[in-house]
């Protein structure tokens, strides 16, 4: 699906950013909708960034994530990378990722 690693150079702490089903559901419950990025860019980007932390950093509160993100270079490239891994996660979860192995088959009876 893809992930991003960010590193705090002050203490060498690393954070792995990635999305899974529970992270995306949590984001959506908080109001995340990628289509809102043009109308509500700040709120949408905040939720996109927070959601990327949820999978591998469940003990961090949203306030702690925000504090980390406030010190992070939020360049267009970073936001684009988040959008890319979010899209990849959605494709994998919805079955649109053709590279993903599918061990279960279904049939209509």
Helices and strands as residue ranges (DSSP letters): E 4-8, E 13-17, H 21-29, G 34-37, H 41-54, H 62-70, H 76-93
